[in-house]
Amino acid sequence: MSSERPGVTQLLEAWSQGDQTALEKIMPLVYDELHRMAQRFMSRQKPGHTLQATALINEAFIKLVGQEEKQWKNRSHFFAVAAQAMRHILVDYARSKQSTKRGGNEQRTEFDEAVSVSNERANEIVALDDALIELAGVDPRKARVVEMRYFGGLSVEETAKVLNISTVTVMRDWSLAKAWLYRELSK
């Protein structure tokens, strides 16, 4: 990293302290990674799911920019918060899809560019979110691991760095959380 071009962590710190020019500089540096996170999430979806990664990251970035408190510890922390924002966007959309279904409106709802989530998929996302909320009550770290790995698409190493735990712990938490969630979602 040269002194002429600050890294992501330095720009995040400057942005946290109110430097709006840092926000302009950071967007091109984090956009590709946010897009990669969104694409990884979308690659795990059922065929026919048309949520576009670009729409998801644009909404997530709007949420991040609009936060009152921006105390980014480092690059990993920023991406962990971005993963959480993506989760909330997907769950909010799925919940709105469910309420549309209950209201009898069979018209397809469009989200930003081209989000189309089936009612079945919306129910799955909401059920997963409800189960994650329950898991967070039992074991918050395991819930965070799921959020970062599933919704944010972070690798085991990235998740370990964000949570300041070992990769072995992340893999163990990931395995146990998946088993717990499977049991809860199978009820």
Secondary structure, DSSP 8 states (H G I E B T S, - for coil): --SSS--HHHHHHHHHTT-HHHHHHHHHHHHHHHHHHHHHHHHTS-TT----HHHHHHHHHHHHHH-S-----SHHHHHHHHHHHHHHHHHHHHHHHHHHHHTT--S----TTT----HHHHHHHHHHHHHHHHHHHH-HHHHHHHIIIIIS---HHHHHHHHT--HHHHHHHHHHHHHHHHHHHH-
